[in-house]
Amino acid sequence: MFIHIGGDTVVSTKDVITILDHQTVNSSKISKKFMEDEKKEKRVVDRHAEETKSYVVTKDAIYLSPISSLTLKRRAQFVNSLEQVFAGQTDTEELT
């Protein structure tokens, strides 16, 4: 399934490695260095004119998001719960 991370951007839940808060990244030297290195490698995707509130790290890219990390976490948990419901259904249940 997918998570809407702002604007017209959605990412697959299977590809998400972590969601980082903007303030946390800015307060850590290691995180800042990581983001600088990823920008140099052109793996950072910024499609929003709005203020960045979180970073969504996936296998292929890092997305800047105008949505808070807490909201994105809730969305991911909701999608995960939906996946569990669908995975728990059997073929016979779908036919009835």
MOBELJO-V778038 format. One record per residue. N is the residue number from 1. RES is the residue in one letter. PSI is psi in whole degrees, 0 to 359 (* if undefined). OMEGA is omega in whole degrees, 0 to 359 (* if undefined). D_LAST is the distance of its C-alpha to the last C-alpha in Angstrom with 1 decimal. Layout:
n;res;psi;omega;d_last
N;RES;PSI;OMEGA;D_LAST
N;RES;PSI;OMEGA;D_LAST
This chain:
n;res;psi;omega;d_last
1;M;180;187;24.5
2;F;156;176;27.6
3;I;130;174;29.9
4;H;122;184;32.0
5;I;11;177;35.6
6;G;149;180;37.4
7;G;229;179;38.5
8;D;21;187;36.6
9;T;128;172;36.0
10;V;148;177;32.8
11;V;151;178;32.7
12;S;135;179;30.1
13;T;332;180;29.4
14;K;336;182;30.0
15;D;344;184;33.5
16;V;126;177;34.6
17;I;312;179;37.2
18;T;162;174;38.5
19;I;122;184;39.1
20;L;141;176;42.7
21;D;139;182;44.3
22;H;316;181;47.2
23;Q;323;179;49.7
24;T;317;179;49.0
25;V;317;181;49.6
26;N;339;181;52.8
27;S;357;182;54.2
28;S;127;179;53.9
29;K;321;181;56.4
30;I;316;179;54.1
31;S;319;178;51.2
32;K;315;180;53.6
33;K;318;178;55.0
34;F;313;181;51.5
35;M;320;178;50.7
36;E;316;180;54.1
37;D;319;180;53.5
38;E;325;176;50.1
39;K;320;178;51.6
40;K;324;179;54.3
41;E;358;180;51.7
42;K;39;177;50.0
43;R;357;181;46.6
44;V;127;181;46.5
45;V;119;179;44.6
46;D;99;182;45.7
47;R;9;187;44.0
48;H;138;176;44.7
49;A;351;182;47.8
50;E;170;178;46.9
51;E;137;178;48.0
52;T;128;178;46.4
53;K;339;180;44.7
54;S;167;178;42.9
55;Y;131;177;42.6
56;V;111;182;39.4
57;V;122;178;40.3
58;T;180;180;38.2
59;K;326;188;38.9
60;D;340;186;40.6
61;A;170;173;42.0
62;I;121;182;42.8
63;Y;132;173;41.6
64;L;132;185;43.5
65;S;140;176;41.4
66;P;4;181;42.4
67;I;140;183;39.6
68;S;153;180;40.5
69;S;326;178;39.4
70;L;316;178;37.9
71;T;318;179;35.6
72;L;323;177;34.6
73;K;316;178;33.9
74;R;317;178;31.6
75;R;316;180;29.8
76;A;320;179;29.5
77;Q;321;179;28.2
78;F;314;180;25.5
79;V;319;179;24.4
80;N;318;179;24.5
81;S;323;176;22.3
82;L;319;179;19.7
83;E;321;179;20.0
84;Q;321;178;19.5
85;V;312;181;16.2
86;F;324;180;14.9
87;A;333;181;16.5
88;G;348;180;14.9
89;Q;144;174;11.3
90;T;170;180;10.4
91;D;323;182;9.0
92;T;325;178;6.5
93;E;324;181;5.4
94;E;330;181;5.6
95;L;336;182;3.8
96;T;*;*;0.0
